[in-house]
Amino acid sequence: MPIATPNTRLEIDEVAKLATRYQVPVEDAVLIALNLYGISSNHSQHRARIGVTIASAPKAPWKVIVPLNAVGSPFSLWGNDLHLGQQCIGTVRRIDADEAVGGYFRDDGRAATLNPNARSRCVGCAFCPNTLEAAADPRFSEERELTELLVAMVEQHPRRDLSELREVTVSTGCFEREDAAVAHLVDLRTALGSQGIGARIGFLTSVIQSDAAFANLAARVAPFVLRLTAECFTRRNLLLKASKARLRLADMLDLLRRARHAGLGTSFTYIVGLDPLTELRAGVAALGEHVTEFPNFQVYQAHNSIMVGLRAPGAEQLDFYLRARASIEEMLGGRGLRPRAWECYRPLWYFSFAGEPLAGA
């Protein structure tokens, strides 16, 4: 089904003016807008992985995940040419359906993301598109061993050498119990060790909360970073499933503080566009005091008419996200933390952060 959204009129000169106002590269503003609005095209996929190159930065191809049936988007696809309004601003080189899969690589094979617990079966949160994806990710604990997954992933690696991995992220919210999540992470560390992989493990979760679990992770899984799935600060009972919604901001602060005290790395995930900017600033400033890694900030994408209605007031405009970006830079920039664009398919940063070039962009 096409996404029924109001027509958004946006031309490249308007994006350039906004980029100048907020002192960001115009390419960053274009890519943020692409994530926000999606693409109007003849393709039927509600969500697809595409490789895109912006014409003004031809040596930096990016992989993004966007809806291709976004009727009313200012972006359109003419063959392989990506247009913003009437102007060709880039090229789309590859389009793949965004199926939920067991694992994939990022950062040219130096990082991997695993989805080991059947994320496509998750009823999930109101804003999450995972329930729209094809179910191609069996529950490994029942159907496939982690070691077998790693052996299979060798064939997908750019140089067929998993010893290059420096980061392995477990990206699923489908563990309902803390003990099951911790047991899986211990098994993952064992499986990685059997393949000679000493990568840091990261876990996106809200279910790991106890001091005993933190101590267990520090002793048996570290190096490890806990990436708390905060997602939003307002309307949590409406937008989040119960296991996330029951955590208040004070609970999240305490959780990150205790995890850090146990010697773990800490971070959080957040969806920009669900909260008003005032609440975004207050929540990020508070959580930012307790993180060791730059948080994962994602542009909110609406994949159907219901999701469109979940946006915060004003969050349908590019200006909202550039203002959010500037606020986050002001709050977190002084701590020396910097984003890595490969960590997120819907980031607010690509080529620069607070006026500084990003390494590896």
C-alpha positions in Angstrom: 0.0 0.0 0.0 1.4 3.5 -0.8 2.0 5.8 2.1 -0.8 8.4 2.0 1.0 11.6 3.1 0.4 15.2 2.1 2.5 16.5 -0.8 5.8 18.0 0.5 7.3 20.6 -1.8 11.0 20.8 -1.4 13.7 21.9 -3.8 17.5 21.7 -3.5 17.9 25.4 -3.0 15.6 25.3 0.0 17.6 22.5 1.5 20.8 24.4 0.8 19.4 27.5 2.7 18.5 25.3 5.7 21.9 23.7 5.6 23.5 27.2 5.7 21.3 28.3 8.5 22.2 25.3 10.7 25.9 25.2 9.5 25.7 21.6 8.2 26.9 20.2 4.8 24.1 20.3 2.3 24.7 16.6 1.7 23.8 15.9 5.3 20.6 17.9 5.0 19.7 16.0 1.8 20.2 12.6 3.4 18.3 13.5 6.5 15.4 14.7 4.3 15.6 11.5 2.3 15.2 9.4 5.4 12.3 11.7 6.6 10.3 11.7 3.4 11.2 8.5 1.6 11.0 8.2 -2.2 8.1 8.3 -4.6 8.6 5.6 -7.3 7.1 2.7 -9.2 8.6 0.2 -6.8 6.1 -1.5 -4.5 8.3 -2.0 -1.5 7.2 -0.2 1.7 10.7 -0.4 3.0 13.9 -1.1 1.0 17.6 -1.0 1.4 19.2 1.2 -1.3 22.7 2.4 -2.1 22.7 6.1 -2.9 25.4 8.6 -4.0 24.8 12.3 -3.7 26.1 14.0 -6.9 28.0 16.7 -5.0 29.9 14.0 -3.0 30.4 11.2 -5.5 33.1 9.3 -3.6 30.9 8.7 -0.6 28.1 6.1 -1.3 25.6 5.5 1.5 23.3 2.7 2.3 19.9 3.9 3.6 16.6 2.1 4.3 13.5 4.1 3.1 10.0 3.5 1.8 9.9 3.6 -2.0 6.1 4.0 -2.2 6.0 7.4 -0.4 3.4 9.2 -2.5 3.8 13.0 -1.9 7.6 12.8 -1.2 9.7 15.5 -2.8 12.2 12.7 -3.8 11.4 10.6 -6.8 13.3 7.9 -8.8 13.7 8.3 -12.6 15.5 5.1 -13.6 18.6 5.2 -11.5 18.5 9.0 -11.0 17.3 10.4 -7.7 15.5 13.7 -8.0 14.7 16.2 -5.4 11.9 18.3 -6.9 12.9 18.9 -10.5 16.6 18.5 -10.0 18.7 15.3 -10.2 20.7 15.2 -7.0 22.1 11.7 -6.9 22.1 8.1 -8.1 20.6 5.0 -6.7 22.8 2.0 -7.5 21.0 -0.9 -5.8 17.6 -1.7 -4.4 16.9 -4.7 -2.1 13.8 -5.6 -0.1 14.5 -5.0 3.6 13.9 -8.5 4.9 14.7 -9.3 8.4 17.9 -11.5 8.2 20.1 -13.3 10.6 23.1 -11.1 10.2 24.9 -8.6 8.0 28.1 -6.5 7.9 28.8 -2.8 8.3 31.8 -0.6 8.2 33.4 -2.5 5.3 33.3 -5.8 7.3 34.7 -4.4 10.5 31.3 -4.5 12.3 28.5 -7.0 12.2 24.8 -6.9 13.3 23.1 -10.0 14.4 19.3 -10.6 14.7 19.4 -13.8 16.7 15.9 -14.0 18.2 13.4 -13.8 15.4 12.8 -10.1 15.5 10.1 -10.3 12.8 7.9 -12.2 15.3 8.0 -9.3 17.7 4.8 -7.4 18.1 7.0 -4.5 18.8 6.4 -0.8 19.4 3.9 1.4 17.6 6.6 3.2 15.5 8.7 0.1 14.6 8.6 -1.1 11.0 10.0 -4.6 11.8 6.5 -6.1 11.8 6.2 -5.1 8.2 9.2 -7.1 7.1 9.4 -10.5 5.6 10.0 -13.2 8.2 13.4 -14.6 7.2 15.0 -14.8 10.7 14.5 -18.0 12.6 15.1 -18.1 16.4 18.6 -19.4 16.5 18.3 -21.0 19.9 15.7 -23.4 18.4 16.7 -23.6 14.7 20.3 -22.6 14.1 23.4 -22.4 16.2 25.4 -19.2 16.5 28.5 -20.9 15.4 26.8 -22.0 12.2 25.6 -18.5 11.6 29.2 -17.1 11.9 30.5 -19.8 9.6 27.8 -18.9 7.0 28.6 -15.2 7.4 32.3 -15.8 6.4 31.1 -16.2 2.8 29.4 -12.8 2.9 32.4 -11.0 4.4 34.3 -8.6 2.0 37.5 -10.5 2.6 36.1 -13.7 4.1 37.9 -13.0 7.4 35.8 -12.5 10.5 38.9 -11.8 12.6 38.6 -8.3 11.3 35.5 -7.7 13.3 35.8 -5.1 16.0 32.1 -4.7 16.9 29.3 -7.2 16.9 25.9 -5.8 17.7 22.9 -7.9 18.8 20.0 -5.9 17.4 16.7 -7.5 18.6 14.1 -6.6 21.2 12.6 -10.1 21.3 14.3 -11.4 24.5 11.5 -11.2 27.1 13.5 -12.3 30.1 16.8 -11.0 31.4 18.2 -14.4 32.1 17.6 -15.6 28.5 19.2 -12.4 27.1 22.3 -12.8 29.3 22.6 -16.5 28.5 22.5 -15.8 24.8 25.2 -13.1 25.1 27.4 -15.6 27.0 26.9 -18.2 24.2 27.7 -15.5 21.6 31.0 -14.7 23.3 31.8 -18.4 23.3 30.9 -18.7 19.6 33.0 -15.7 18.7 35.9 -17.0 20.7 35.8 -20.3 18.9 36.2 -18.4 15.6 39.1 -16.3 16.9 37.0 -13.2 17.1 37.6 -10.8 20.0 35.1 -8.1 19.0 33.3 -6.0 21.5 29.6 -7.1 21.8 26.9 -4.5 21.9 23.3 -5.3 22.8 20.2 -3.1 22.1 17.8 -3.9 25.0 15.6 -2.7 27.9 15.3 -6.1 29.5 18.8 -6.3 31.2 18.5 -4.3 34.4 19.9 -6.0 37.5 23.3 -5.6 39.1 23.7 -9.4 39.0 23.3 -9.4 35.2 25.7 -6.5 34.8 28.3 -8.3 36.9 27.8 -11.5 34.8 28.2 -9.6 31.6 31.4 -7.9 32.9 32.9 -11.2 33.9 31.9 -13.4 31.0 31.0 -11.2 28.0 33.1 -8.0 28.1 34.2 -6.1 26.2 30.5 -5.2 26.1 28.4 -2.1 25.6 24.8 -1.9 26.8 22.7 0.2 24.4 19.5 1.0 26.2 16.5 1.3 23.9 15.1 4.5 25.3 13.4 5.5 22.0 11.3 8.4 23.3 10.5 10.3 26.5 6.8 11.2 26.1 3.8 9.0 25.3 5.7 5.9 26.3 2.6 3.9 27.2 1.2 4.6 23.8 4.3 4.2 21.7 6.3 1.4 23.4 5.7 -2.2 24.3 5.3 -2.8 28.0 8.8 -4.0 28.7 10.1 -0.6 27.5 7.3 1.6 28.6 7.6 0.8 32.3 11.0 2.4 32.4 10.8 6.1 33.4 13.6 8.5 32.7 14.7 8.2 36.3 14.9 4.4 35.9 16.9 4.7 32.7 19.4 7.1 34.4 19.8 4.6 37.3 20.2 1.7 34.9 22.9 3.3 32.9 24.7 4.5 36.0 24.8 1.0 37.5 25.9 -0.6 34.2 28.7 1.9 33.9 29.7 1.3 37.6 30.0 -2.4 36.8 32.6 -1.6 34.1 30.3 -1.9 31.0 30.2 0.5 28.1 26.9 2.4 28.0 24.8 4.1 25.3 21.1 4.4 24.3 18.9 4.5 21.2 16.5 7.3 20.4 14.0 8.1 17.7 14.1 11.8 16.7 10.6 12.9 15.7 8.5 11.3 18.4 9.0 13.9 21.1 8.8 17.7 21.0 12.2 19.3 21.0 11.9 20.6 24.6 11.5 17.0 25.9 14.2 15.7 23.5 16.7 18.2 25.0 15.8 17.5 28.6 16.0 13.7 28.2 19.1 13.6 26.1 20.9 15.9 28.4 20.1 13.7 31.4 21.0 10.4 29.8 24.1 11.9 28.2 25.7 12.2 31.6 25.8 8.4 31.9 27.0 7.1 28.5 30.5 6.1 27.3 29.5 5.8 23.6 27.7 8.2 21.3 24.0 7.3 21.3 22.2 6.0 18.3 19.9 8.8 17.1 17.5 7.8 14.2 15.3 9.9 12.0 11.7 8.8 12.6 10.2 7.2 9.4 6.5 6.8 8.9 5.7 3.7 6.8 1.9 4.0 6.9 -0.8 6.5 7.7 -0.9 5.4 11.3 2.8 6.0 11.7 2.4 9.4 10.1 0.0 10.4 13.0 2.6 9.4 15.6 5.0 12.3 14.8 5.5 15.1 17.3 4.1 18.5 16.1 6.5 19.9 13.5 8.4 16.7 13.0 7.1 16.4 9.4 9.5 19.3 8.5 13.3 19.0 7.8 13.9 22.0 10.0 12.8 20.0 13.1 15.6 17.5 12.6 18.3 20.1 11.9 17.3 21.8 15.1 17.5 18.5 17.0 20.9 17.9 15.5 22.2 21.2 16.6 20.9 20.7 20.1 22.4 17.3 20.5 25.8 18.5 19.2 25.6 21.3 21.9 24.8 18.8 24.7 27.1 15.9 23.8 29.9 17.5 21.8 31.8 18.7 24.8 32.2 15.2 26.1 34.3 14.1 23.2 31.7 11.6 21.9 31.3 11.5 18.1 28.8 9.5 15.9 30.0 6.9 13.4 27.6 7.1 10.5 27.9 3.4 9.7 26.3 2.5 13.0 22.8 3.7 11.9 20.9 3.7 8.6 18.9 6.7 9.6 21.4 9.1 11.3 21.5 12.8 11.7 25.2 12.9 10.8 27.0 11.9 7.7 30.0 14.2 6.8 30.3 16.4 9.9 29.5 16.9 13.6 29.4 20.4 15.1 31.4 21.7 12.1 34.1 19.1 12.3 34.6 16.5 9.6 33.7 13.0 10.7 36.5 10.4 10.4 35.8 7.8 7.7 32.9 9.7 6.2 
